[in-house]
Amino acid sequence: MKNNGLISRLKNFEMHHKVGAFILIMVMTITLTRLIVFIHNPNPILLDFELHHFDYGLLLLIVSSLLLLFGSERHSLHLFLTAVATGLIVDDYWFIRSNIVDPGLN
């Protein structure tokens, strides 16, 4: 009986917070980013500053935060934008850390 209550509470938590969807979108973003970078790594230069996907993630995170703060409604777009932004930031951070630990990796 207690087990059923725990499952019910977990379902309610997931439906309210959408943690699973966030993690899935974030992992898919990291995977897709790694595949794209493996095939072709375009790093455009803007005002003598090389842009990486960390920068795109930070920009998306700022946009998502502004929409959440000043938007009239909560949409699933906020979840998607934040998950993609987090995935881009985590991927670039992970890439930088792996190069610091093993510079011969890439």
Backbone torsions as a table, in degrees:
resi	resn	phi	psi	omega
1	MET	NA	-41.1	177.6
2	LYS	-66.5	-35.3	179.4
3	ASN	-62.0	-40.9	178.5
4	ASN	-63.6	-38.3	177.6
5	GLY	-65.7	-38.2	178.6
6	LEU	-66.0	-43.6	178.4
7	ILE	-62.6	-42.0	178.8
8	SER	-63.3	-41.9	178.9
9	ARG	-66.3	-38.5	177.7
10	LEU	-65.6	-40.2	177.1
11	LYS	-63.0	-43.5	179.1
12	ASN	-65.0	-39.9	177.6
13	PHE	-61.8	-46.0	-178.8
14	GLU	-64.6	-42.1	-179.6
15	MET	-65.9	-34.5	-178.2
16	HIS	-79.6	-42.6	-173.5
17	HIS	-98.6	-21.4	177.6
18	LYS	57.1	42.6	-178.4
19	VAL	-65.6	-43.2	-178.7
20	GLY	-60.9	-43.3	179.2
21	ALA	-64.4	-41.0	179.1
22	PHE	-60.8	-48.4	-178.7
23	ILE	-64.8	-40.9	179.2
24	LEU	-62.0	-46.9	179.4
25	ILE	-64.0	-40.1	179.7
26	MET	-63.9	-44.9	179.8
27	VAL	-66.4	-39.9	177.3
28	MET	-64.0	-37.3	177.7
29	THR	-64.2	-44.8	178.9
30	ILE	-62.0	-44.9	-179.9
31	THR	-62.5	-48.2	-180.0
32	LEU	-63.6	-40.9	178.6
33	THR	-63.0	-43.9	178.9
34	ARG	-63.2	-39.6	178.4
35	LEU	-64.7	-44.3	-179.2
36	ILE	-65.9	-42.8	-180.0
37	VAL	-66.8	-33.5	178.1
38	PHE	-66.3	-38.6	-179.6
39	ILE	-76.8	-52.3	-178.1
40	HIS	-151.4	127.7	-176.8
41	ASN	-110.5	84.7	178.9
42	PRO	-82.3	124.7	175.2
43	ASN	-122.9	90.2	-178.6
44	PRO	-65.7	152.3	-179.9
45	ILE	-111.4	127.7	179.6
46	LEU	-125.8	116.8	-178.8
47	LEU	54.2	47.2	-179.9
48	ASP	61.3	25.6	178.4
49	PHE	-124.7	120.7	-177.9
50	GLU	-79.6	123.6	-178.2
51	LEU	-88.6	136.5	176.2
52	HIS	-120.5	171.9	-178.1
53	HIS	-68.9	-16.3	171.3
54	PHE	-61.0	-42.0	-179.9
55	ASP	-64.9	-41.2	177.9
56	TYR	-65.1	-40.0	178.2
57	GLY	-63.9	-41.3	178.8
58	LEU	-64.5	-41.7	177.5
59	LEU	-63.1	-44.2	177.5
60	LEU	-63.3	-37.2	179.0
61	LEU	-66.6	-38.5	176.6
62	ILE	-65.5	-44.6	179.1
63	VAL	-62.0	-44.7	179.5
64	SER	-62.6	-40.6	178.4
65	SER	-64.4	-42.4	178.4
66	LEU	-64.3	-40.0	177.7
67	LEU	-64.0	-40.2	178.7
68	LEU	-67.9	-39.5	-178.1
69	LEU	-73.1	-42.4	-171.8
70	PHE	-112.5	-2.2	178.0
71	GLY	-75.7	155.5	-177.2
72	SER	-83.3	-27.4	-177.4
73	GLU	-133.2	160.5	173.8
74	ARG	-96.5	125.7	179.5
75	HIS	-119.9	165.5	175.7
76	SER	-71.4	-11.9	176.1
77	LEU	-61.7	-37.2	179.0
78	HIS	-62.7	-43.3	178.6
79	LEU	-61.7	-46.1	-179.1
80	PHE	-63.6	-48.6	-179.2
81	LEU	-61.6	-43.2	-179.0
82	THR	-67.7	-39.4	179.4
83	ALA	-67.4	-42.0	177.9
84	VAL	-65.5	-44.2	179.3
85	ALA	-61.2	-44.0	179.2
86	THR	-64.5	-40.3	177.5
87	GLY	-61.6	-43.1	178.6
88	LEU	-64.9	-42.4	-179.3
89	ILE	-67.4	-46.4	-179.3
90	VAL	-63.6	-40.5	-179.5
91	ASP	-62.7	-47.0	-179.2
92	ASP	-67.0	-40.1	177.3
93	TYR	-62.4	-44.1	179.0
94	TRP	-62.0	-42.1	179.1
95	PHE	-63.1	-45.1	179.8
96	ILE	-63.6	-44.6	-179.9
97	ARG	-64.0	-38.1	180.0
98	SER	-68.8	-31.9	176.9
99	ASN	-73.8	-30.9	176.7
100	ILE	-68.4	-42.0	-179.6
101	VAL	-71.5	-43.6	-179.2
102	ASP	-135.1	86.6	-176.4
103	PRO	-61.6	-21.6	180.0
104	GLY	-81.4	-0.2	-177.6
105	LEU	-64.4	-45.5	-179.5
106	ASN	-127.8	NA	NA
